Amino acid sequence: MHFIIINASPHTVSASNTAQVIEAFQQGVIEENSTVETYHLSQKTHWEKSKLAFLNNENIVFALPVFAATIPGYFMEFLEELYSDVSKEQKYSVKRNISFIIQSGFPEACQRIYCENFLKTISKFLNSNFNGILSYGINVRFAIDQSWQSVLDSYKEMGSLFVKQNGNFFYKQAIDFNKPEYLSENEAKKFNRLFNFFCRQISEGRGCKVSLKDAPYEIK
Ligand SMILES: Cc1cc2nc3c(=O)[nH]c(=O)nc-3n(C[C@H](O)[C@H](O)[C@H](O)COP(=O)(O)O)c2cc1C
C-alpha cells in the first residue's frame, strides 16, 4: 500500500513533535513493505504539494497536534482549501481513505475528545472514508528518562499494525493506545511537581523573588 502522511503542525520540522511521531510511525509502515510520502505544511513548498498528493492518492494520514483542545488554525485553513478543490472533483472519482494521528501535551484522553469528534466529521466533506484516529498525549518537554523514546517505539509498532489492518486505526491496540483517561493520583502529583518546578524556573528567571503561592492582592 502507498500512504500520504501530512504533518499539519505549524511548527518547523526540527521543532515539531508531530514530525518525530511521523518519523517513528512511518518506520513501522515501511517495515511492512508499504511506501510513504510525507509532507509538512509548515514548509512553504509543501502546501500545494500536499494538496496534490491528497487529490491524487487513496490513503491519507493527517498527523496533527492538539491546540487549545482542537485542530491548529493552520490545518483548518488547509482543509478549507482542500474542500474547495474536492468540491470540483467528480464525486467519488477517487475512493479515498482518511486516518488521523493526533498528539497532545497533556496525557489525559479527555483532552483530545473535542478534537477527535471534530475530526470524525471531516472525511465526509472531503468525499472520503473515515479510517479512524490514533490519539495520544505526553508532555515531551517533561518526559523523563526514556519515556519519550518508548512512546516513539510504540508509534513504530502502531505503524506496522496499521498496514496489517489495511490502513485503519480500528484495531484493539490502537484503541488501547488512547489511554490513560485520567491520571492516577501519583502521576498527577508527579506532574504537579514538574509543573511547579517549570513555573519557578520561569519566574525566577524573570526576577521573581517571592513564593509562587504569594497572593499580594489578598487583603491581610
Ligand atoms: C498554542 C498551543 C496550544 C496547545 N493546546 C493544547 C491543549 O489544549 N491540550 C493539550 O493536551 N496540549 C496542547 N498543546 C500542546 C501540544 O499539543 C503539544 O506540545 C504537541 O506535541 C505540539 O506538537 P508540534 O510540536 O508538532 O506542534 C498546545 C500547544 C500549543 C503551542
Ligand as a Chemical Component Dictionary entry (heavy atoms), coordinates in Angstrom:
data_LIG
# 
_chem_comp.id                   LIG 
_chem_comp.type                 NON-POLYMER 
_chem_comp.pdbx_formal_charge   0 
_chem_comp.three_letter_code    LIG 
# 
loop_
_chem_comp_atom.comp_id 
_chem_comp_atom.atom_id 
_chem_comp_atom.alt_atom_id 
_chem_comp_atom.type_symbol 
_chem_comp_atom.charge 
_chem_comp_atom.model_Cartn_x 
_chem_comp_atom.model_Cartn_y 
_chem_comp_atom.model_Cartn_z 
_chem_comp_atom.pdbx_ordinal 
LIG C1  C1  C 0 -0.824 27.096 21.193 1  
LIG C2  C2  C 0 -0.804 25.723 21.798 2  
LIG C3  C3  C 0 -1.963 25.177 22.350 3  
LIG C4  C4  C 0 -1.962 23.896 22.906 4  
LIG N1  N1  N 0 -3.122 23.401 23.428 5  
LIG C5  C5  C 0 -3.131 22.147 23.956 6  
LIG C6  C6  C 0 -4.340 21.601 24.511 7  
LIG O1  O1  O 0 -5.386 22.204 24.519 8  
LIG N2  N2  N 0 -4.298 20.352 25.049 9  
LIG C7  C7  C 0 -3.151 19.608 25.053 10 
LIG O2  O2  O 0 -3.175 18.482 25.549 11 
LIG N3  N3  N 0 -1.989 20.099 24.521 12 
LIG C8  C8  C 0 -1.959 21.344 23.978 13 
LIG N4  N4  N 0 -0.792 21.854 23.443 14 
LIG C9  C9  C 0 0.421  21.007 23.421 15 
LIG C10 C10 C 0 0.691  20.463 22.016 16 
LIG O3  O3  O 0 -0.392 19.680 21.554 17 
LIG C11 C11 C 0 1.950  19.578 22.077 18 
LIG O4  O4  O 0 3.031  20.347 22.569 19 
LIG C12 C12 C 0 2.317  18.985 20.743 20 
LIG O5  O5  O 0 3.276  17.962 20.983 21 
LIG C13 C13 C 0 2.894  20.000 19.770 22 
LIG O6  O6  O 0 3.213  19.341 18.543 23 
LIG P1  P1  P 0 4.077  20.069 17.415 24 
LIG O7  O7  O 0 5.417  20.354 18.049 25 
LIG O8  O8  O 0 4.193  19.123 16.284 26 
LIG O9  O9  O 0 3.346  21.316 17.021 27 
LIG C14 C14 C 0 -0.761 23.138 22.904 28 
LIG C15 C15 C 0 0.405  23.695 22.361 29 
LIG C16 C16 C 0 0.396  24.956 21.804 30 
LIG C17 C17 C 0 1.675  25.526 21.226 31 
# 
loop_
_chem_comp_bond.comp_id 
_chem_comp_bond.atom_id_1 
_chem_comp_bond.atom_id_2 
_chem_comp_bond.value_order 
_chem_comp_bond.pdbx_ordinal 
LIG C1  C2  SING 1  
LIG C2  C3  SING 2  
LIG C2  C16 DOUB 3  
LIG C3  C4  DOUB 4  
LIG C4  N1  SING 5  
LIG C4  C14 SING 6  
LIG N1  C5  DOUB 7  
LIG C5  C6  SING 8  
LIG C5  C8  SING 9  
LIG C6  O1  DOUB 10 
LIG C6  N2  SING 11 
LIG N2  C7  SING 12 
LIG C7  O2  DOUB 13 
LIG C7  N3  SING 14 
LIG N3  C8  DOUB 15 
LIG C8  N4  SING 16 
LIG N4  C9  SING 17 
LIG N4  C14 SING 18 
LIG C9  C10 SING 19 
LIG C10 O3  SING 20 
LIG C10 C11 SING 21 
LIG C11 O4  SING 22 
LIG C11 C12 SING 23 
LIG C12 O5  SING 24 
LIG C12 C13 SING 25 
LIG C13 O6  SING 26 
LIG O6  P1  SING 27 
LIG P1  O7  DOUB 28 
LIG P1  O8  SING 29 
LIG P1  O9  SING 30 
LIG C14 C15 DOUB 31 
LIG C15 C16 SING 32 
LIG C16 C17 SING 33 
# 
